[in-house]
């Protein structure tokens, strides 16, 4: 099982939602961070941890 990390940078991206759903249905461990909902002045250390722990990082 692959660990896939998705960073969403646009609201309402249907392609991203479809790809994420397909990866989850295939049994991959998926993590998603919606950057449109994150405080720009926030702590990004968790984001960096997720990037380095993932087998694949996808930015939408």
VOGU-3710 file (C-alpha; in Angstrom, 3 decimals, decimal comma):
1> xxxxxxxxxx> 0,000/0,000/0,000  1,406/3,381/-1,019  1,159/6,435/1,154  -0,028/9,352/-0,975  -0,111/12,958/0,196  -2,301/15,495/-1,620  -2,056/19,266/-1,253  -5,151/21,041/-2,545  -4,497/24,627/-3,669  -7,775/25,346/-5,517
11> xxxxxxxxxx> -11,301/25,102/-4,181  -13,683/22,686/-5,876  -11,095/20,782/-7,944  -13,135/17,846/-9,265  -10,168/16,070/-10,856  -8,313/16,047/-7,551  -11,379/14,685/-5,748  -11,781/11,906/-8,329  -8,112/10,894/-8,158  -8,140/10,880/-4,353
21> xxxxxxxxxx> -11,309/8,762/-4,281  -9,821/6,282/-6,773  -6,610/5,972/-4,749  -8,567/5,393/-1,548  -10,721/2,763/-3,280  -7,530/1,021/-4,437  -6,448/0,736/-0,806  -3,757/3,414/-0,735  -3,234/5,391/2,442  -4,137/8,943/1,443
31> xxxxxxxxxx> -3,609/12,158/3,354  -5,109/15,427/2,167  -4,359/19,003/3,211  -6,536/21,752/1,789  -4,241/24,766/1,598  -7,209/27,046/0,905  -8,343/26,389/4,494  -4,952/26,870/6,196  -3,839/30,045/7,952  -0,963/31,522/5,887
41> xxxxxxxxxx> 0,816/32,438/9,125  0,369/28,968/10,606  2,865/26,269/11,541  3,860/24,262/8,490  5,998/21,675/10,316  3,202/19,083/10,101  2,942/19,725/6,366  6,673/19,089/5,946  6,468/15,869/7,959  3,671/14,591/5,720
51> xxxxxxxxxx> 5,664/15,431/2,584  8,756/13,533/3,743  6,779/10,514/4,998  4,782/10,076/1,769  5,697/7,779/-1,101  4,068/10,245/-3,501  3,169/13,938/-3,187  0,560/15,435/-5,481  -0,258/19,139/-5,636  -3,535/20,277/-7,166
//
